[in-house]
Amino acid sequence: MAGPAVQAGVSVLLLPPMKARFKQVQHHLESVGCRVLAGLIPRLPRRVCLRLADLLGTLFFRFDHRNRAVALENLRLALGDELDAAERHEIARKSSLNFARAMLDLFWGRNLTAENYTRHITAVGFEPAREIHARGEGVIFLAMHGGSHEWLALGIGFAGVPATMVARDFKTSSLDTVFRTAREQSGNRFVGQRQSLLKMLRTVRRGGATGLLLDLALRLNHPGQVIDAFGMKMYVTFLHTLLHTRGGGAIVPVTNVPHPDGTCTVTGHPPLEFPPGASPNEITQICWDFFEPFIRARPDLWLWNYKHWRHKPRDAGREYPFYAQASRQFEEILAGEPILERVPVG
């Protein structure tokens, strides 16, 4: 029998292949599960889909202790004394239900067409965006992880301004196919994060429409910018600012409110205006400042269990969430030039 040292060596040699195999099995099961949902959910009556979303959201909130802790911590530090503990708990619970509904809405949306979508989605306020698009000028739709954000994207397409939008890159091509098929139901086109910058810039310069979510909390090795959000530093995507400054597109905020009867109102707002000579960082901050009051008014619609504040300054001067980390790289970003100025886009 081999000695302990030899056994340990063999274990080390076997560990990477075993972990890789486990990941393959995990990704396969995720892919199979999503394909099953994509085929099953559209067959359900709308009321059954809503009840299922409430059930899944409730289970997720009750048993996913880690995400629930993140949501409650975010609410405590973002809204402070505005809410007591019971109110924060209820908002976090409703946020979980909204997220579950958004995910099921994505698949149930396969039932929507240009002829019947108005029974489920009311799209208002898109006249300015359509006029800009008709003049051959670029449009940049900007939204948040809030309410039924998947139907928000569908509503933009059905409103007559189909857009090229950013989607998360999945680790398996089969998942990419499932989600892209569902999301492109209304004429939108989705591209992965790795392909998004140049493709969306070309689209805006040619007078097309694009769309993305502002509150994408990035890792520091991904290009982004630092903004002030609820009194804390947040590292977010810079893509909308780049599309505006380098592509000339108008930034059009879009919000949505899901209703208890299963319908949803998607609202296109007037294009944002920026002071002459506004810096890229100022433009990014102005975009956030449009959405923060909306989140404060309907906090139950935002995705609070997301780690929005992954990074914090060393001399923050205030409390940050327990998961936030200080780092030299973040300090360099805070002290350095805007990263947008260093992006070499022709």
C-alpha positions in Angstrom: 0.0 0.0 0.0 1.3 3.4 -0.9 2.4 5.7 1.9 0.6 8.9 2.9 2.9 11.1 0.9 2.3 9.1 -2.3 -1.5 9.0 -1.6 -1.5 12.8 -1.2 0.4 13.3 -4.4 -2.0 11.1 -6.3 -5.0 13.0 -4.8 -3.5 16.3 -5.9 -3.0 14.9 -9.5 -6.5 13.6 -9.6 -8.2 16.7 -8.2 -8.2 19.0 -11.2 -9.6 16.4 -13.6 -12.3 15.5 -11.0 -13.2 19.1 -10.5 -13.4 19.7 -14.2 -15.6 16.6 -14.6 -17.9 17.9 -11.8 -18.1 21.2 -13.5 -19.1 19.5 -16.8 -21.9 17.6 -15.0 -23.1 20.7 -13.3 -23.2 22.7 -16.5 -25.0 19.9 -18.3 -27.7 19.7 -15.6 -28.1 23.5 -15.7 -28.5 23.3 -19.4 -31.0 20.5 -19.2 -33.0 22.3 -16.5 -33.2 25.6 -18.5 -34.3 23.8 -21.6 -37.0 22.0 -19.6 -38.2 25.4 -18.2 -38.1 27.0 -21.6 -40.4 24.3 -22.9 -42.7 24.1 -19.9 -43.2 27.6 -18.7 -44.8 28.9 -22.0 -47.4 26.2 -21.7 -48.6 27.3 -18.3 -51.6 29.7 -17.9 -50.4 33.1 -16.9 -51.9 32.9 -13.4 -50.2 29.6 -12.8 -46.9 31.1 -13.9 -47.3 34.0 -11.4 -48.1 31.6 -8.5 -45.1 29.5 -9.4 -42.9 32.6 -9.4 -44.2 33.6 -6.0 -43.5 30.0 -4.7 -40.0 29.9 -6.1 -39.2 33.4 -4.9 -40.4 32.6 -1.4 -38.3 29.4 -1.3 -35.3 31.2 -2.6 -35.6 34.0 0.0 -36.2 31.5 2.9 -33.5 29.0 2.2 -30.7 31.0 0.4 -29.2 32.5 3.6 -26.2 34.0 1.9 -28.2 36.0 -0.7 -30.8 37.0 1.9 -28.0 38.4 4.2 -26.6 40.4 1.2 -30.0 41.9 0.5 -30.7 42.9 4.1 -27.2 44.4 4.5 -27.6 46.4 1.3 -30.9 47.7 2.4 -29.6 48.6 5.9 -26.7 50.6 4.5 -28.3 52.1 1.5 -31.6 53.3 3.0 -30.3 53.7 6.6 -32.9 55.0 9.1 -35.6 55.2 6.5 -36.7 51.7 7.2 -36.8 49.5 10.3 -35.7 45.8 10.4 -39.2 44.5 9.6 -39.6 46.8 6.6 -36.2 45.8 5.2 -37.1 42.2 5.6 -40.4 42.7 3.6 -38.7 44.6 0.9 -36.0 42.0 0.5 -38.7 39.3 0.3 -40.6 41.1 -2.4 -37.4 41.8 -4.3 -36.8 38.0 -4.3 -40.3 37.4 -5.6 -39.8 40.0 -8.3 -36.6 38.4 -9.5 -38.2 34.9 -9.7 -41.1 36.5 -11.7 -38.6 38.1 -14.1 -36.9 34.8 -14.8 -40.2 33.0 -15.4 -41.4 36.0 -17.5 -38.4 35.5 -19.7 -39.6 32.1 -20.8 -43.3 32.8 -20.6 -42.6 35.7 -23.0 -42.3 33.2 -25.8 -46.1 33.5 -26.0 -45.9 37.2 -26.9 -46.1 38.5 -30.4 -46.4 41.9 -32.1 -50.1 41.2 -32.3 -50.9 40.3 -28.7 -48.1 41.8 -26.5 -50.3 44.8 -25.6 -52.5 42.4 -23.5 -49.5 42.0 -21.2 -47.0 44.8 -21.8 -48.0 48.5 -21.9 -45.1 50.5 -23.5 -45.4 54.2 -23.0 -43.2 57.2 -23.6 -41.2 55.8 -26.6 -42.1 58.6 -29.0 -38.9 60.6 -28.5 -36.8 57.4 -29.0 -38.7 56.6 -32.2 -38.2 60.1 -33.5 -34.4 59.9 -32.8 -34.3 56.5 -34.5 -36.3 57.8 -37.5 -33.7 60.6 -38.0 -31.0 58.0 -38.3 -29.4 58.8 -35.0 -28.3 56.3 -32.4 -30.3 55.5 -29.3 -28.9 54.0 -26.0 -31.6 52.5 -23.8 -30.4 52.3 -20.2 -32.2 50.3 -17.5 -31.7 48.6 -14.1 -32.1 45.2 -12.6 -35.5 46.0 -11.4 -39.1 44.7 -11.6 -39.6 42.5 -14.7 -36.4 43.7 -16.4 -36.7 40.8 -19.0 -40.0 42.1 -20.2 -38.6 45.6 -20.2 -36.3 44.5 -22.9 -39.1 42.8 -24.8 -41.2 46.0 -24.5 -38.4 48.0 -26.1 -38.5 45.8 -29.1 -42.3 45.7 -29.4 -42.4 49.5 -29.0 -40.8 49.8 -32.5 -37.1 50.4 -31.6 -35.5 46.9 -31.6 -32.0 47.2 -30.0 -28.7 45.4 -29.8 -28.3 44.5 -26.1 -25.7 43.1 -23.8 -26.3 39.7 -22.3 -24.3 37.7 -19.8 -21.8 35.2 -21.2 -22.8 31.7 -20.0 -20.3 29.0 -19.6 -22.1 26.7 -22.1 -23.3 27.5 -25.6 -26.6 25.6 -25.0 -27.5 28.1 -22.2 -26.6 31.0 -24.5 -28.9 29.6 -27.1 -31.9 29.1 -24.7 -31.7 32.6 -23.2 -30.9 34.3 -26.5 -33.9 32.7 -28.2 -36.2 33.9 -25.4 -34.8 37.4 -25.3 -34.9 38.0 -29.0 -38.7 37.4 -29.2 -39.5 41.0 -29.9 -36.8 41.7 -32.5 -34.0 42.6 -30.2 -30.5 41.2 -30.8 -28.3 40.1 -27.9 -24.5 39.9 -27.9 -22.2 38.6 -25.3 -20.2 40.8 -23.0 -16.9 40.0 -24.7 -18.3 41.1 -28.1 -20.4 44.0 -26.9 -18.2 47.1 -27.1 -17.3 47.2 -30.7 -20.6 45.8 -32.0 -22.7 48.2 -30.0 -20.5 51.2 -30.9 -20.8 50.4 -34.6 -24.6 50.0 -34.1 -24.9 53.5 -32.5 -22.7 55.2 -35.1 -24.9 53.7 -37.9 -28.0 55.2 -36.2 -29.2 52.0 -34.6 -30.4 51.3 -31.0 -28.6 49.6 -28.2 -29.5 48.7 -24.6 -27.8 47.7 -21.4 -28.2 47.6 -17.6 -26.4 50.3 -15.7 -26.1 48.4 -12.3 -23.7 45.8 -13.5 -21.3 45.5 -10.6 -18.0 44.6 -12.2 -14.8 43.0 -11.0 -11.9 45.4 -11.2 -10.3 43.5 -14.1 -13.3 44.6 -16.2 -13.3 48.2 -17.5 -15.7 50.4 -15.6 -16.1 53.6 -13.6 -16.7 54.6 -10.0 -19.9 56.4 -9.1 -21.6 57.4 -5.8 -24.7 55.3 -5.2 -26.6 55.7 -1.9 -23.6 57.4 -0.5 -21.2 54.6 -1.3 -18.7 54.0 -4.1 -19.9 51.6 -6.7 -17.9 50.3 -9.7 -20.2 50.0 -12.7 -20.1 49.6 -16.5 -18.9 52.5 -18.6 -20.3 51.2 -21.9 -23.3 53.6 -22.1 -21.0 56.6 -21.5 -18.6 55.4 -24.2 -21.5 54.9 -26.7 -22.7 58.4 -26.0 -19.3 60.2 -26.1 -17.7 58.1 -28.9 -20.8 57.2 -30.9 -23.0 60.2 -30.4 -26.1 58.2 -29.2 -28.8 59.7 -27.0 -29.1 58.0 -23.6 -32.8 57.1 -23.0 -33.6 55.8 -19.5 -36.3 53.0 -19.3 -38.1 51.9 -16.2 -40.7 49.2 -15.7 -43.4 48.3 -13.1 -44.9 44.8 -12.9 -48.5 44.6 -11.8 -50.2 41.9 -9.6 -52.4 40.8 -12.5 -49.3 39.7 -14.5 -49.1 42.7 -16.7 -46.2 45.2 -16.9 -45.8 48.9 -17.8 -42.6 49.8 -19.6 -41.8 53.5 -19.7 -39.4 55.2 -22.0 -38.2 58.6 -20.5 -36.9 61.7 -22.3 -33.2 61.5 -23.3 -30.9 62.6 -20.6 -29.2 65.9 -21.0 -25.6 66.7 -19.9 -23.9 70.0 -19.2 -21.5 71.2 -21.9 -18.1 69.7 -21.4 -19.3 67.1 -18.9 -16.6 64.5 -18.2 -17.2 60.8 -18.8 -17.4 60.3 -15.0 -19.9 63.1 -14.7 -22.1 61.6 -17.4 -22.0 58.1 -15.7 -23.0 59.7 -12.4 -25.9 61.7 -14.0 -27.2 58.5 -15.4 -27.2 56.8 -12.0 -28.8 59.9 -10.4 -31.8 59.5 -12.7 -32.5 56.0 -11.4 -31.7 56.3 -7.7 -34.9 58.2 -6.8 -36.9 55.5 -8.7 -35.3 52.8 -6.6 -36.0 54.8 -3.4 -39.6 55.2 -4.4 -40.0 51.4 -5.2 -37.2 49.6 -3.4 -39.1 46.3 -3.6 -38.4 46.3 -7.4 -34.6 46.4 -7.3 -32.3 43.4 -7.1 -31.0 43.9 -3.5 -29.3 40.5 -3.2 -26.7 41.5 -5.8 -23.3 42.5 -4.5 -23.5 46.0 -5.8 -20.7 47.3 -3.6 -17.9 44.7 -4.0 -15.2 47.3 -3.4 -14.6 50.1 -0.9 -12.1 52.9 -0.3 -9.6 52.3 2.5 -10.6 55.6 4.1 -14.3 55.2 3.4 -15.4 57.2 6.4 -18.7 55.2 6.6 -19.7 51.6 6.9 -19.8 49.4 3.8 -21.5 45.9 3.3 -19.7 43.0 5.0 -18.7 41.6 1.6 -17.0 44.8 0.4 -13.2 44.6 0.1 -10.6 47.4 0.1 -7.7 46.9 -2.4 -4.8 48.7 -3.9 -6.3 48.3 -7.4 -9.5 50.1 -6.3 -7.5 52.9 -4.7 -5.6 53.3 -8.0 -8.8 53.5 -9.9 -10.2 56.1 -7.5 -7.0 58.2 -7.8 -6.3 57.8 -11.5 -7.7 59.1 -14.7 -11.2 57.9 -15.9 -10.8 54.5 -17.5 -12.9 55.6 -20.4 -10.1 57.9 -21.5 -7.8 54.9 -21.8 -10.1 52.8 -23.9 -8.7 52.6 -27.5 -11.8 52.6 -29.7 -11.6 53.9 -33.2 
